[in-house]
Amino acid sequence: MDRVMSTALCSSGKAIGLKEELGFDGRVIVYPNNQTLKDYLSWRQADCHVNNLYNTVFWALVQQSGLTPVQAQERLQGTLAADKNEILFSEFNINYNNEPLMYRKGTVLIWQKVGEVTTKEVKLPAEIEGKKMAVTRTRIKPVPLYCDIIGDAFWKEHPEILDEDS
C-alpha cells in the first residue's frame, strides 16, 4: 500500500488549515513503501537539526558577539557541525546537546487517541432540570511530539503509523 504524508508547521494550537492560521512547507507525497517514507522523514529531521544548529550559532554571533549578519555568515562559511558546536561551547558556554528537543529535532505531528473531558448538561427522563456532569470522550487528534524519529525506537512505539490498515 502507498503511504501518504502531509506536513505543515503552525504557530498555535489551532487546527491546521484555517484561513487565519499561518503555515508553510505543506506537502502531500505518495511513497511506494514504508522504508522510503521513513528515509524521507529521517532526512527532514536531520535537515531540521542542521538548520537549527546553524541558526543557533548565527544568532549567538549576532546578538551576543555583536557581529553583523554578513560577518556572522562569513564566519560560519565552510564550517562543519563540530566547528559550530565548538563556537557555541567555547564562546557562549552553550552545549547544543542540551538545547530542547523541539529545536534540535523539530515537531512531529501524529494522530493519537486523546481523552477529552467536557462538562455537559444532561437531562434524565425523570428530571425537569438538567445536571451538569463531566463527560469523557476519546477523540483522535493531532498531537505534537519532540523526539528522534531517525532510530527504530519511535517506529516501535508507534507501529500504527506504518500499519497497512491505518
N, C-alpha and C positions, 0 to 999 in steps of 0.2 A: 504494500500500500504506500502511496506517496505521502510525504509529510508536508504540511503547510505551516509556515512560521510567519508571524507578524510581530513587528516590534514598533514601539513608539515610546518616547520619553515625554512625560508630562510634568507640570510644575506644581500640581496639587493633588489631593486625594480624590478629585472628581473623576468621573468616568471618562475614559479616553474617547475622543471623537466629538465632544460637544463643540459648538462653534466658538465659544469663548475660551476654550482650553488651548493653551499653547502646546505645540508638539513639533517634533522633527524626526527625521530618519525613519519614517514609516514605510514598511515593505511587506509584501506578501510574496513568498517564494515557494515554489514546489520543488522538493528534493526527491531524488529517486530512492533513497533509502535512509535508515536511521543513522548510519555511520557518517554519511555526508552531512546530515543535519548537525550531528554532534561536532564534526570538524569545523563547520561554519560557525557555530556558536562559540566554540573554543577560540577560533581566530578573532571573533568580535570581542571576547573578553580580554584576550591578550592585547588587542589593539586599544581597548579602553585603558588598560594598565600602562601601556607605552605613552599614550597621550596624557594621562594624568600625571605620570612621573615627570614628563617634560614640563607641563603647566605648573606643577608644584615648584619645580626649581626656577622656572622662568619668573613666576610672580614673587618668589622669595628674593631673587636678584633685583627685581624692580622695586618692590615695596620695602625690603629690609636693607638692601645694599645701596639703593639709590641709583642703580643703573637705569638708563633709558631702555625702552623696549627694544630698540635697534641694538644697543650694546649687549643686552641680555641674550638676544637672538644670536649675535655674533659669538658670544662666549660659549653658547651651547652647541654651536655648529660643529658637527663631526664627533660629538661626544657619544659614548655608549651608556647603557644603563648603569654600569658600575661607576662611571665618571659622575653621572648625575647624583647617584646615591652618596658618593664621596663629598660632593659640593654641599648637598643638604646636611650631611652629618658634620663635616669639619667647619663649615662656615655658619650654619644656622642651628646646629645641635638638634637636627630633625632626623629621626630614624624612620625612613619611609615605610618600613615594615610595620610600624606602629600606627600608621595612618588608618582611619576607619575603612573597613572593607567596602563600604558604599562607594568610596572614591577609587580604591585600588582595583576592585572587581566589577564595579558598575551595579546596576539594578537588574535583577532577573524577575520578570513577572510570570507567575504560574497561576493557573486556575486551581483553587483549593476549596474544599468544603469548610465553611465557617459557620459557627453557631452565632446567631443574631438574636438578641433579646430586645423585644419591644413591649410597650405597655398598651394594652387594648381594653376597650370597654366591652365586656361580654354580658349579654342579657340571657339569663336562663329562662326557660319556659314558665316557671312558677314565680318569677320576679318581674316587677314592673320597672324598677330601676336597675341599671347595669352595675356590675362590679368591675373595677379596674384590676386587671391581672397581668402579670408578666408572662409573655409568651415567647418561647424559644423556637426559632426555626433554623433549619440548616439550609444555607444557600451556597451556591458555588460562585466565588468572586475572585477577581484577580488580586493576588497577594504579592507584595514586593519582597524579594529575598536579596540579601547581600552575602553572597557565598561564591565559592570556587565551583565552576561547572566544567572545568577542564579535566579534572580527575574523574575516577569512577564513582566516588562516594555520593555525589549529587544524584547521579543516574540510578544508583542502587536505592537511594532514599525516595526517589520519585519515579518508579518504573512506569507509572500510568502515563507519563508524558510520551513515552515511546511505544506504548501499548497499541497494538494494531486495531483494537476495538474502541479506542477513546476518540 
